[in-house]
């Protein structure tokens, strides 16, 4: 079952009744079973909720997202205990051999560059031979930093030669990308916790101030899904930045079809299988990572 994304954007009070999320606002009461919710986004400073709402989100592995004054995700609440052997797996994560991590990162970057190539072909009909060569020659740990080389080529071809990727929302395109990436990051963190993996133990990203290093690792091949959506949204006549239509479009990326193990699945479903394959590699130190691929 594909879990729903619930976004509350107006003044409201949230409470729990009979395992249902009750949203009470000026229009009345609306109810949603917690078991149907994957993401709950609170995007209004006048929203209040009971402690029971937070507890039920944790129990049902619902990612609770709170936005800032710019309507961008600012806080994420995830459950600590959603897997029966989570403690054992977390200890295993902390002792994963470096050579295993290096091979995992190699696979991630190869798929990411191939996904970037697929987006360029699908959006602009551009086939770039250098991107293809970079994907084929990624080494363990990506020691030659093919990821950065590919991104420099890719972003200029996709968004124009004057485009500069910026995490500080320097223009409308970057605002779309930052919002979309934050959603993918949240979805990856949720799927990791569901697989018993803690998102703080990174494969490539290592930062003592970042509790989502592993989520940042596994989201890399999925970024081009957001990029493609950002292009489509920015080309619409009504485009004027991050509005309601744009946010809905980026939220839709979570249910977009992807290819995994020769099957088409919604991204949210594929993420669970992706993270389960990562856990298996970390446990056995062998095998191939099953990464969702752009259709």
Protein Blocks (a to p, Z undefined) as FASTA:
>chain_A
ZZdddddfbdcddddeehiacdddfkbccdddfklpfbdcddbfkbccdfklmmmmmmno
pacddddfkopafbdcddfblcfklmmmmmmmmmgcfklmmmmmmmmmmmmmmmmmmmmm
mmnopacfklmmmmmmccehilnommmmmmmmmmmmmnopkbccdfklpafklmmmmmmm
mmmmmmmmmmmmmnopafklcfklccfkbcklmmmmmmmmmmmmmmmmmmmmmmpmklgb
jcfklmmmmmmmmmgccdeehiacdfklmmmmmmmmmmmmmmnopajddddddZZ
